[in-house]
Amino acid sequence: MKALHIYPSTSDAFTLSVLPSAPITMMRRKIAKKLKTDIDRLMLWTVERVQKKNTDEGQEVWDRAKVMEVGDGEIGFWFDDGDGVIVEVD
Protein backbone atom coordinates (compact mmCIF):
# COMPACT_ATOMS: atom_id res chain seq x y z
CA MET A 1 0.00 0.00 0.00
CA LYS A 2 1.06 3.54 -0.70
CA ALA A 3 -0.20 6.51 1.28
CA LEU A 4 -0.62 9.53 -0.99
CA HIS A 5 -1.30 13.03 0.30
CA ILE A 6 -4.16 14.56 -1.70
CA TYR A 7 -4.39 18.37 -1.90
CA PRO A 8 -7.75 19.36 -3.45
CA SER A 9 -8.47 22.92 -4.56
CA THR A 10 -11.97 22.77 -3.03
CA SER A 11 -11.48 21.22 0.42
CA ASP A 12 -9.00 20.15 3.08
CA ALA A 13 -6.15 17.77 2.32
CA PHE A 14 -6.55 14.06 3.03
CA THR A 15 -4.56 10.83 2.72
CA LEU A 16 -5.50 8.10 0.26
CA SER A 17 -4.23 4.51 0.56
CA VAL A 18 -3.76 2.76 -2.78
CA LEU A 19 -1.99 -0.28 -4.16
CA PRO A 20 1.06 0.50 -6.31
CA SER A 21 -0.31 -1.78 -9.04
CA ALA A 22 -3.66 0.04 -9.16
CA PRO A 23 -4.39 2.13 -12.27
CA ILE A 24 -4.49 5.91 -12.16
CA THR A 25 -8.18 5.74 -13.12
CA MET A 26 -8.94 3.91 -9.85
CA MET A 27 -7.20 6.65 -7.87
CA ARG A 28 -9.25 9.26 -9.78
CA ARG A 29 -12.48 7.40 -8.87
CA LYS A 30 -11.52 7.27 -5.19
CA ILE A 31 -10.69 10.98 -5.14
CA ALA A 32 -13.94 11.90 -6.93
CA LYS A 33 -15.94 9.83 -4.44
CA LYS A 34 -14.22 11.45 -1.46
CA LEU A 35 -14.82 14.94 -2.90
CA LYS A 36 -18.39 14.04 -3.92
CA THR A 37 -17.88 15.21 -7.47
CA ASP A 38 -17.87 13.82 -10.99
CA ILE A 39 -14.64 12.13 -12.06
CA ASP A 40 -14.59 14.19 -15.29
CA ARG A 41 -14.26 17.40 -13.24
CA LEU A 42 -10.88 16.36 -11.78
CA MET A 43 -7.44 17.30 -13.03
CA LEU A 44 -4.59 15.60 -11.14
CA TRP A 45 -1.01 16.84 -10.89
CA THR A 46 2.12 15.33 -9.43
CA VAL A 47 3.94 17.74 -7.13
CA GLU A 48 7.54 18.83 -6.79
CA ARG A 49 9.44 20.88 -4.27
CA VAL A 50 10.16 24.27 -5.79
CA GLN A 51 11.66 25.97 -2.77
CA LYS A 52 12.85 25.10 0.70
CA LYS A 53 12.61 28.00 3.09
CA ASN A 54 15.43 28.45 5.56
CA THR A 55 13.32 28.55 8.71
CA ASP A 56 13.39 26.70 12.00
CA GLU A 57 10.39 24.64 10.88
CA GLY A 58 12.06 23.75 7.57
CA GLN A 59 8.97 24.65 5.55
CA GLU A 60 8.85 23.60 1.94
CA VAL A 61 6.97 25.14 -0.97
CA TRP A 62 5.42 22.75 -3.48
CA ASP A 63 3.96 23.31 -6.93
CA ARG A 64 2.46 21.33 -9.80
CA ALA A 65 4.93 19.23 -11.77
CA LYS A 66 3.12 17.07 -14.33
CA VAL A 67 -0.53 16.69 -15.19
CA MET A 68 -1.86 13.15 -14.90
CA GLU A 69 -3.77 12.07 -18.00
CA VAL A 70 -6.55 9.48 -17.82
CA GLY A 71 -5.10 6.03 -18.43
CA ASP A 72 -1.54 7.03 -17.55
CA GLY A 73 -0.55 3.63 -16.16
CA GLU A 74 -0.08 2.39 -12.63
CA ILE A 75 0.15 4.43 -9.44
CA GLY A 76 3.48 2.78 -8.54
CA PHE A 77 5.08 4.16 -11.71
CA TRP A 78 4.23 7.76 -10.77
CA PHE A 79 4.32 7.84 -6.96
CA ASP A 80 6.29 6.66 -3.96
CA ASP A 81 4.82 6.26 -0.49
CA GLY A 82 4.12 9.70 1.01
CA ASP A 83 4.08 11.62 -2.29
CA GLY A 84 1.51 14.31 -2.96
CA VAL A 85 -1.18 14.87 -5.56
CA ILE A 86 -2.68 18.27 -6.36
CA VAL A 87 -6.33 18.00 -7.42
CA GLU A 88 -8.08 20.79 -9.30
CA VAL A 89 -11.86 20.59 -9.59
CA ASP A 90 -13.58 22.41 -12.46
Biopython code that builds the backbone (N, CA, C, O; Angstrom):
import numpy as np
from Bio.PDB.StructureBuilder import StructureBuilder

atoms = [
    (1, "MET", "N", (0.834, -1.191, 0.000)),
    (1, "MET", "CA", (0.000, 0.000, 0.000)),
    (1, "MET", "C", (0.873, 1.247, 0.000)),
    (1, "MET", "O", (1.930, 1.294, 0.629)),
    (2, "LYS", "N", (0.408, 2.233, -0.709)),
    (2, "LYS", "CA", (1.061, 3.536, -0.699)),
    (2, "LYS", "C", (0.092, 4.535, -0.098)),
    (2, "LYS", "O", (-1.105, 4.494, -0.382)),
    (3, "ALA", "N", (0.603, 5.428, 0.726)),
    (3, "ALA", "CA", (-0.197, 6.515, 1.284)),
    (3, "ALA", "C", (0.150, 7.774, 0.497)),
    (3, "ALA", "O", (1.287, 8.244, 0.535)),
    (4, "LEU", "N", (-0.833, 8.313, -0.214)),
    (4, "LEU", "CA", (-0.623, 9.533, -0.995)),
    (4, "LEU", "C", (-1.352, 10.681, -0.321)),
    (4, "LEU", "O", (-2.480, 10.522, 0.147)),
    (5, "HIS", "N", (-0.708, 11.835, -0.273)),
    (5, "HIS", "CA", (-1.303, 13.031, 0.301)),
    (5, "HIS", "C", (-2.013, 13.776, -0.828)),
    (5, "HIS", "O", (-1.390, 14.174, -1.812)),
    (6, "ILE", "N", (-3.325, 13.957, -0.672)),
    (6, "ILE", "CA", (-4.158, 14.561, -1.702)),
    (6, "ILE", "C", (-4.470, 15.995, -1.280)),
    (6, "ILE", "O", (-4.959, 16.235, -0.176)),
    (7, "TYR", "N", (-4.183, 16.947, -2.172)),
    (7, "TYR", "CA", (-4.387, 18.373, -1.898)),
    (7, "TYR", "C", (-5.411, 18.933, -2.883)),
    (7, "TYR", "O", (-5.034, 19.434, -3.942)),
    (8, "PRO", "N", (-6.730, 18.854, -2.543)),
    (8, "PRO", "CA", (-7.752, 19.357, -3.454)),
    (8, "PRO", "C", (-7.857, 20.882, -3.392)),
    (8, "PRO", "O", (-7.550, 21.503, -2.375)),
    (9, "SER", "N", (-8.298, 21.464, -4.502)),
    (9, "SER", "CA", (-8.475, 22.919, -4.558)),
    (9, "SER", "C", (-9.756, 23.351, -3.860)),
    (9, "SER", "O", (-9.936, 24.539, -3.593)),
    (10, "THR", "N", (-10.651, 22.412, -3.557)),
    (10, "THR", "CA", (-11.965, 22.768, -3.027)),
    (10, "THR", "C", (-12.213, 22.357, -1.579)),
    (10, "THR", "O", (-13.267, 22.675, -1.028)),
    (11, "SER", "N", (-11.272, 21.661, -0.952)),
    (11, "SER", "CA", (-11.483, 21.218, 0.425)),
    (11, "SER", "C", (-10.133, 20.953, 1.094)),
    (11, "SER", "O", (-9.073, 21.201, 0.520)),
    (12, "ASP", "N", (-10.205, 20.445, 2.317)),
    (12, "ASP", "CA", (-8.997, 20.149, 3.076)),
    (12, "ASP", "C", (-8.270, 18.939, 2.502)),
    (12, "ASP", "O", (-8.866, 18.085, 1.845)),
    (13, "ALA", "N", (-6.977, 18.888, 2.765)),
    (13, "ALA", "CA", (-6.146, 17.765, 2.322)),
    (13, "ALA", "C", (-6.554, 16.485, 3.053)),
    (13, "ALA", "O", (-7.085, 16.529, 4.163)),
    (14, "PHE", "N", (-6.295, 15.351, 2.411)),
    (14, "PHE", "CA", (-6.552, 14.060, 3.027)),
    (14, "PHE", "C", (-5.540, 13.057, 2.493)),
    (14, "PHE", "O", (-4.840, 13.329, 1.518)),
    (15, "THR", "N", (-5.467, 11.899, 3.135)),
    (15, "THR", "CA", (-4.558, 10.834, 2.721)),
    (15, "THR", "C", (-5.373, 9.713, 2.084)),
    (15, "THR", "O", (-6.448, 9.353, 2.564)),
    (16, "LEU", "N", (-4.841, 9.175, 1.002)),
    (16, "LEU", "CA", (-5.502, 8.096, 0.262)),
    (16, "LEU", "C", (-4.553, 6.909, 0.213)),
    (16, "LEU", "O", (-3.399, 7.048, -0.191)),
    (17, "SER", "N", (-5.039, 5.740, 0.626)),
    (17, "SER", "CA", (-4.234, 4.515, 0.557)),
    (17, "SER", "C", (-4.586, 3.773, -0.722)),
    (17, "SER", "O", (-5.756, 3.509, -0.998)),
    (18, "VAL", "N", (-3.563, 3.438, -1.498)),
    (18, "VAL", "CA", (-3.764, 2.761, -2.780)),
    (18, "VAL", "C", (-2.677, 1.718, -2.989)),
    (18, "VAL", "O", (-1.582, 1.826, -2.437)),
    (19, "LEU", "N", (-2.988, 0.715, -3.785)),
    (19, "LEU", "CA", (-1.991, -0.284, -4.156)),
    (19, "LEU", "C", (-1.116, 0.269, -5.285)),
    (19, "LEU", "O", (-1.630, 0.928, -6.190)),
    (20, "PRO", "N", (0.179, 0.016, -5.248)),
    (20, "PRO", "CA", (1.063, 0.499, -6.314)),
    (20, "PRO", "C", (0.668, -0.023, -7.701)),
    (20, "PRO", "O", (0.913, 0.644, -8.706)),
    (21, "SER", "N", (0.067, -1.198, -7.754)),
    (21, "SER", "CA", (-0.310, -1.781, -9.043)),
    (21, "SER", "C", (-1.661, -1.271, -9.555)),
    (21, "SER", "O", (-2.063, -1.600, -10.671)),
    (22, "ALA", "N", (-2.356, -0.478, -8.752)),
    (22, "ALA", "CA", (-3.662, 0.038, -9.160)),
    (22, "ALA", "C", (-3.496, 1.074, -10.273)),
    (22, "ALA", "O", (-2.505, 1.804, -10.299)),
    (23, "PRO", "N", (-4.467, 1.139, -11.196)),
    (23, "PRO", "CA", (-4.389, 2.126, -12.270)),
    (23, "PRO", "C", (-4.721, 3.528, -11.775)),
    (23, "PRO", "O", (-5.428, 3.703, -10.782)),
    (24, "ILE", "N", (-4.203, 4.509, -12.476)),
    (24, "ILE", "CA", (-4.488, 5.909, -12.159)),
    (24, "ILE", "C", (-5.992, 6.165, -12.159)),
    (24, "ILE", "O", (-6.484, 6.944, -11.343)),
    (25, "THR", "N", (-6.724, 5.521, -13.060)),
    (25, "THR", "CA", (-8.176, 5.736, -13.123)),
    (25, "THR", "C", (-8.865, 5.324, -11.821)),
    (25, "THR", "O", (-9.858, 5.942, -11.436)),
    (26, "MET", "N", (-8.366, 4.303, -11.139)),
    (26, "MET", "CA", (-8.937, 3.912, -9.853)),
    (26, "MET", "C", (-8.695, 5.001, -8.809)),
    (26, "MET", "O", (-9.587, 5.322, -8.024)),
    (27, "MET", "N", (-7.498, 5.561, -8.802)),
    (27, "MET", "CA", (-7.198, 6.647, -7.875)),
    (27, "MET", "C", (-8.123, 7.832, -8.144)),
    (27, "MET", "O", (-8.631, 8.445, -7.205)),
    (28, "ARG", "N", (-8.344, 8.159, -9.419)),
    (28, "ARG", "CA", (-9.253, 9.257, -9.784)),
    (28, "ARG", "C", (-10.670, 8.989, -9.257)),
    (28, "ARG", "O", (-11.325, 9.903, -8.757)),
    (29, "ARG", "N", (-11.144, 7.739, -9.369)),
    (29, "ARG", "CA", (-12.484, 7.402, -8.871)),
    (29, "ARG", "C", (-12.561, 7.583, -7.358)),
    (29, "ARG", "O", (-13.537, 8.128, -6.843)),
    (30, "LYS", "N", (-11.527, 7.125, -6.645)),
    (30, "LYS", "CA", (-11.518, 7.266, -5.186)),
    (30, "LYS", "C", (-11.517, 8.743, -4.768)),
    (30, "LYS", "O", (-12.212, 9.128, -3.827)),
    (31, "ILE", "N", (-10.746, 9.547, -5.463)),
    (31, "ILE", "CA", (-10.689, 10.976, -5.139)),
    (31, "ILE", "C", (-12.034, 11.636, -5.428)),
    (31, "ILE", "O", (-12.526, 12.422, -4.619)),
    (32, "ALA", "N", (-12.630, 11.322, -6.573)),
    (32, "ALA", "CA", (-13.940, 11.898, -6.927)),
    (32, "ALA", "C", (-14.999, 11.522, -5.893)),
    (32, "ALA", "O", (-15.820, 12.353, -5.507)),
    (33, "LYS", "N", (-14.974, 10.270, -5.449)),
    (33, "LYS", "CA", (-15.941, 9.826, -4.440)),
    (33, "LYS", "C", (-15.756, 10.591, -3.139)),
    (33, "LYS", "O", (-16.729, 11.046, -2.538)),
    (34, "LYS", "N", (-14.507, 10.732, -2.704)),
    (34, "LYS", "CA", (-14.220, 11.451, -1.456)),
    (34, "LYS", "C", (-14.653, 12.915, -1.546)),
    (34, "LYS", "O", (-15.156, 13.476, -0.573)),
    (35, "LEU", "N", (-14.459, 13.533, -2.718)),
    (35, "LEU", "CA", (-14.816, 14.941, -2.902)),
    (35, "LEU", "C", (-16.273, 15.124, -3.318)),
    (35, "LEU", "O", (-16.746, 16.251, -3.464)),
    (36, "LYS", "N", (-16.984, 14.006, -3.510)),
    (36, "LYS", "CA", (-18.394, 14.037, -3.919)),
    (36, "LYS", "C", (-18.584, 14.870, -5.187)),
    (36, "LYS", "O", (-19.404, 15.788, -5.240)),
    (37, "THR", "N", (-17.805, 14.521, -6.194)),
    (37, "THR", "CA", (-17.878, 15.214, -7.472)),
    (37, "THR", "C", (-17.746, 14.207, -8.607)),
    (37, "THR", "O", (-17.421, 13.041, -8.383)),
    (38, "ASP", "N", (-17.997, 14.662, -9.804)),
    (38, "ASP", "CA", (-17.873, 13.824, -10.989)),
    (38, "ASP", "C", (-16.402, 13.634, -11.346)),
    (38, "ASP", "O", (-15.616, 14.578, -11.265)),
    (39, "ILE", "N", (-16.033, 12.440, -11.736)),
    (39, "ILE", "CA", (-14.638, 12.132, -12.065)),
    (39, "ILE", "C", (-14.121, 13.000, -13.216)),
    (39, "ILE", "O", (-12.933, 13.320, -13.265)),
    (40, "ASP", "N", (-15.001, 13.378, -14.135)),
    (40, "ASP", "CA", (-14.588, 14.190, -15.285)),
    (40, "ASP", "C", (-14.249, 15.628, -14.913)),
    (40, "ASP", "O", (-13.696, 16.361, -15.733)),
    (41, "ARG", "N", (-14.570, 16.039, -13.697)),
    (41, "ARG", "CA", (-14.257, 17.399, -13.240)),
    (41, "ARG", "C", (-12.861, 17.501, -12.618)),
    (41, "ARG", "O", (-12.417, 18.598, -12.279)),
    (42, "LEU", "N", (-12.172, 16.374, -12.465)),
    (42, "LEU", "CA", (-10.877, 16.358, -11.781)),
    (42, "LEU", "C", (-9.711, 16.499, -12.755)),
    (42, "LEU", "O", (-9.716, 15.920, -13.841)),
    (43, "MET", "N", (-8.721, 17.272, -12.347)),
    (43, "MET", "CA", (-7.436, 17.300, -13.027)),
    (43, "MET", "C", (-6.380, 17.045, -11.948)),
    (43, "MET", "O", (-6.290, 17.786, -10.969)),
    (44, "LEU", "N", (-5.592, 16.000, -12.137)),
    (44, "LEU", "CA", (-4.592, 15.597, -11.141)),
    (44, "LEU", "C", (-3.202, 16.015, -11.595)),
    (44, "LEU", "O", (-2.877, 15.962, -12.781)),
    (45, "TRP", "N", (-2.391, 16.429, -10.635)),
    (45, "TRP", "CA", (-1.006, 16.843, -10.888)),
    (45, "TRP", "C", (-0.085, 16.158, -9.897)),
    (45, "TRP", "O", (-0.420, 16.024, -8.719)),
    (46, "THR", "N", (1.070, 15.726, -10.370)),
    (46, "THR", "CA", (2.123, 15.335, -9.433)),
    (46, "THR", "C", (2.661, 16.631, -8.838)),
    (46, "THR", "O", (2.410, 17.710, -9.376)),
    (47, "VAL", "N", (3.390, 16.536, -7.745)),
    (47, "VAL", "CA", (3.943, 17.740, -7.128)),
    (47, "VAL", "C", (5.451, 17.632, -7.043)),
    (47, "VAL", "O", (6.013, 16.537, -7.040)),
    (48, "GLU", "N", (6.094, 18.781, -6.974)),
    (48, "GLU", "CA", (7.538, 18.831, -6.791)),
    (48, "GLU", "C", (7.881, 19.972, -5.863)),
    (48, "GLU", "O", (7.166, 20.971, -5.793)),
    (49, "ARG", "N", (8.983, 19.815, -5.149)),
    (49, "ARG", "CA", (9.438, 20.884, -4.265)),
    (49, "ARG", "C", (10.089, 21.947, -5.121)),
    (49, "ARG", "O", (11.023, 21.665, -5.871)),
    (50, "VAL", "N", (9.593, 23.184, -5.009)),
    (50, "VAL", "CA", (10.160, 24.274, -5.790)),
    (50, "VAL", "C", (11.021, 25.190, -4.943)),
    (50, "VAL", "O", (11.814, 25.968, -5.473)),
    (51, "GLN", "N", (10.869, 25.103, -3.636)),
    (51, "GLN", "CA", (11.659, 25.966, -2.773)),
    (51, "GLN", "C", (11.672, 25.391, -1.365)),
    (51, "GLN", "O", (10.659, 24.875, -0.893)),
    (52, "LYS", "N", (12.783, 25.475, -0.711)),
    (52, "LYS", "CA", (12.852, 25.099, 0.697)),
    (52, "LYS", "C", (13.257, 26.346, 1.466)),
    (52, "LYS", "O", (14.351, 26.882, 1.288)),
    (53, "LYS", "N", (12.354, 26.792, 2.319)),
    (53, "LYS", "CA", (12.613, 28.002, 3.088)),
    (53, "LYS", "C", (13.588, 27.699, 4.216)),
    (53, "LYS", "O", (13.520, 26.638, 4.836)),
    (54, "ASN", "N", (14.467, 28.608, 4.473)),
    (54, "ASN", "CA", (15.427, 28.453, 5.561)),
    (54, "ASN", "C", (14.814, 28.993, 6.846)),
    (54, "ASN", "O", (15.108, 30.110, 7.272)),
    (55, "THR", "N", (13.956, 28.178, 7.455)),
    (55, "THR", "CA", (13.319, 28.546, 8.711)),
    (55, "THR", "C", (13.553, 27.430, 9.716)),
    (55, "THR", "O", (14.012, 26.343, 9.365)),
    (56, "ASP", "N", (13.233, 27.715, 10.964)),
    (56, "ASP", "CA", (13.386, 26.702, 12.005)),
    (56, "ASP", "C", (12.496, 25.488, 11.747)),
    (56, "ASP", "O", (12.866, 24.358, 12.068)),
    (57, "GLU", "N", (11.306, 25.733, 11.157)),
    (57, "GLU", "CA", (10.389, 24.640, 10.879)),
    (57, "GLU", "C", (10.772, 23.872, 9.623)),
    (57, "GLU", "O", (10.252, 22.779, 9.399)),
    (58, "GLY", "N", (11.662, 24.405, 8.801)),
    (58, "GLY", "CA", (12.062, 23.751, 7.566)),
    (58, "GLY", "C", (10.930, 23.633, 6.571)),
    (58, "GLY", "O", (10.783, 22.603, 5.913)),
    (59, "GLN", "N", (10.126, 24.682, 6.454)),
    (59, "GLN", "CA", (8.973, 24.654, 5.549)),
    (59, "GLN", "C", (9.412, 24.512, 4.103)),
    (59, "GLN", "O", (10.452, 25.023, 3.689)),
    (60, "GLU", "N", (8.589, 23.805, 3.352)),
    (60, "GLU", "CA", (8.851, 23.603, 1.937)),
    (60, "GLU", "C", (7.697, 24.174, 1.134)),
    (60, "GLU", "O", (6.558, 24.194, 1.599)),
    (61, "VAL", "N", (7.993, 24.636, -0.069)),
    (61, "VAL", "CA", (6.970, 25.141, -0.974)),
    (61, "VAL", "C", (6.871, 24.175, -2.139)),
    (61, "VAL", "O", (7.877, 23.836, -2.762)),
    (62, "TRP", "N", (5.653, 23.731, -2.432)),
    (62, "TRP", "CA", (5.422, 22.745, -3.480)),
    (62, "TRP", "C", (4.606, 23.362, -4.601)),
    (62, "TRP", "O", (3.858, 24.312, -4.373)),
    (63, "ASP", "N", (4.739, 22.839, -5.796)),
    (63, "ASP", "CA", (3.960, 23.312, -6.926)),
    (63, "ASP", "C", (3.672, 22.134, -7.859)),
    (63, "ASP", "O", (4.234, 21.051, -7.697)),
    (64, "ARG", "N", (2.798, 22.356, -8.826)),
    (64, "ARG", "CA", (2.465, 21.331, -9.804)),
    (64, "ARG", "C", (3.687, 20.956, -10.627)),
    (64, "ARG", "O", (4.502, 21.814, -10.965)),
    (65, "ALA", "N", (3.812, 19.689, -10.944)),
    (65, "ALA", "CA", (4.932, 19.234, -11.766)),
    (65, "ALA", "C", (4.448, 18.706, -13.107)),
    (65, "ALA", "O", (4.849, 19.213, -14.154)),
    (66, "LYS", "N", (3.588, 17.693, -13.084)),
    (66, "LYS", "CA", (3.124, 17.068, -14.335)),
    (66, "LYS", "C", (1.665, 16.703, -14.190)),
    (66, "LYS", "O", (1.255, 16.120, -13.186)),
    (67, "VAL", "N", (0.883, 17.048, -15.198)),
    (67, "VAL", "CA", (-0.531, 16.694, -15.194)),
    (67, "VAL", "C", (-0.664, 15.194, -15.446)),
    (67, "VAL", "O", (0.071, 14.620, -16.249)),
    (68, "MET", "N", (-1.609, 14.570, -14.751)),
    (68, "MET", "CA", (-1.859, 13.146, -14.903)),
    (68, "MET", "C", (-2.998, 12.981, -15.894)),
    (68, "MET", "O", (-4.108, 13.453, -15.650)),
    (69, "GLU", "N", (-2.737, 12.324, -16.995)),
    (69, "GLU", "CA", (-3.771, 12.068, -17.998)),
    (69, "GLU", "C", (-4.507, 10.782, -17.637)),
    (69, "GLU", "O", (-3.947, 9.891, -16.999)),
    (70, "VAL", "N", (-5.768, 10.699, -18.052)),
    (70, "VAL", "CA", (-6.546, 9.483, -17.818)),
    (70, "VAL", "C", (-5.854, 8.321, -18.529)),
    (70, "VAL", "O", (-5.452, 8.439, -19.686)),
    (71, "GLY", "N", (-5.721, 7.207, -17.827)),
    (71, "GLY", "CA", (-5.096, 6.031, -18.428)),
    (71, "GLY", "C", (-3.587, 6.104, -18.477)),
    (71, "GLY", "O", (-2.962, 5.484, -19.338)),
    (72, "ASP", "N", (-2.988, 6.859, -17.556)),
    (72, "ASP", "CA", (-1.539, 7.032, -17.545)),
    (72, "ASP", "C", (-0.794, 5.946, -16.773)),
    (72, "ASP", "O", (0.249, 6.227, -16.183)),
    (73, "GLY", "N", (-1.296, 4.730, -16.763)),
    (73, "GLY", "CA", (-0.549, 3.631, -16.161)),
    (73, "GLY", "C", (-0.873, 3.392, -14.703)),
    (73, "GLY", "O", (-1.954, 3.728, -14.219)),
    (74, "GLU", "N", (0.101, 2.797, -14.008)),
    (74, "GLU", "CA", (-0.081, 2.386, -12.627)),
    (74, "GLU", "C", (0.411, 3.455, -11.657)),
    (74, "GLU", "O", (1.310, 4.237, -11.967)),
    (75, "ILE", "N", (-0.195, 3.468, -10.486)),
    (75, "ILE", "CA", (0.154, 4.425, -9.438)),
    (75, "ILE", "C", (1.619, 4.277, -9.039)),
    (75, "ILE", "O", (2.309, 5.274, -8.822)),
    (76, "GLY", "N", (2.099, 3.030, -8.941)),
    (76, "GLY", "CA", (3.480, 2.777, -8.535)),
    (76, "GLY", "C", (4.517, 3.351, -9.480)),
    (76, "GLY", "O", (5.645, 3.621, -9.066)),
    (77, "PHE", "N", (4.158, 3.545, -10.748)),
    (77, "PHE", "CA", (5.078, 4.161, -11.710)),
    (77, "PHE", "C", (5.268, 5.644, -11.409)),
    (77, "PHE", "O", (6.366, 6.175, -11.574)),
    (78, "TRP", "N", (4.210, 6.310, -10.971)),
    (78, "TRP", "CA", (4.228, 7.760, -10.766)),
    (78, "TRP", "C", (4.601, 8.184, -9.359)),
    (78, "TRP", "O", (5.223, 9.229, -9.172)),
    (79, "PHE", "N", (4.223, 7.373, -8.348)),
    (79, "PHE", "CA", (4.317, 7.838, -6.960)),
    (79, "PHE", "C", (5.042, 6.860, -6.064)),
    (79, "PHE", "O", (4.990, 5.645, -6.258)),
    (80, "ASP", "N", (5.729, 7.426, -5.065)),
    (80, "ASP", "CA", (6.288, 6.662, -3.960)),
    (80, "ASP", "C", (5.424, 6.920, -2.726)),
    (80, "ASP", "O", (4.641, 7.870, -2.701)),
    (81, "ASP", "N", (5.565, 6.086, -1.718)),
    (81, "ASP", "CA", (4.821, 6.258, -0.491)),
    (81, "ASP", "C", (5.080, 7.654, 0.076)),
    (81, "ASP", "O", (6.230, 8.075, 0.197)),
    (82, "GLY", "N", (4.002, 8.373, 0.425)),
    (82, "GLY", "CA", (4.123, 9.697, 1.012)),
    (82, "GLY", "C", (4.145, 10.844, 0.022)),
    (82, "GLY", "O", (4.196, 12.003, 0.436)),
    (83, "ASP", "N", (4.107, 10.559, -1.281)),
    (83, "ASP", "CA", (4.075, 11.616, -2.295)),
    (83, "ASP", "C", (2.748, 12.365, -2.253)),
    (83, "ASP", "O", (1.788, 11.922, -1.623)),
    (84, "GLY", "N", (2.711, 13.501, -2.933)),
    (84, "GLY", "CA", (1.508, 14.314, -2.956)),
    (84, "GLY", "C", (0.887, 14.403, -4.339)),
    (84, "GLY", "O", (1.550, 14.213, -5.359)),
    (85, "VAL", "N", (-0.415, 14.699, -4.339)),
    (85, "VAL", "CA", (-1.181, 14.869, -5.561)),
    (85, "VAL", "C", (-2.002, 16.152, -5.421)),
    (85, "VAL", "O", (-2.772, 16.290, -4.471)),
    (86, "ILE", "N", (-1.850, 17.072, -6.340)),
    (86, "ILE", "CA", (-2.682, 18.267, -6.359)),
    (86, "ILE", "C", (-3.896, 17.964, -7.224)),
    (86, "ILE", "O", (-3.763, 17.457, -8.338)),
    (87, "VAL", "N", (-5.086, 18.279, -6.706)),
    (87, "VAL", "CA", (-6.333, 18.005, -7.422)),
    (87, "VAL", "C", (-7.056, 19.312, -7.665)),
    (87, "VAL", "O", (-7.417, 20.019, -6.724)),
    (88, "GLU", "N", (-7.266, 19.629, -8.929)),
    (88, "GLU", "CA", (-8.077, 20.787, -9.298)),
    (88, "GLU", "C", (-9.447, 20.283, -9.711)),
    (88, "GLU", "O", (-9.562, 19.297, -10.440)),
    (89, "VAL", "N", (-10.489, 20.964, -9.243)),
    (89, "VAL", "CA", (-11.856, 20.590, -9.592)),
    (89, "VAL", "C", (-12.458, 21.724, -10.398)),
    (89, "VAL", "O", (-12.487, 22.870, -9.950)),
    (90, "ASP", "N", (-12.944, 21.397, -11.607)),
    (90, "ASP", "CA", (-13.580, 22.408, -12.457)),
    (90, "ASP", "C", (-14.923, 22.792, -11.891)),
    (90, "ASP", "O", (-15.617, 23.632, -12.464)),
]
sb = StructureBuilder()
sb.init_structure("model")
sb.init_model(0)
sb.init_chain("A")
sb.init_seg("    ")
for serial, (resi, resn, name, xyz) in enumerate(atoms, 1):
    if name == "N":
        sb.init_residue(resn, " ", resi, " ")
    sb.init_atom(name, np.array(xyz, "f"), 0.0, 1.0, " ", f" {name:<3s}", serial, name[0])
structure = sb.get_structure()
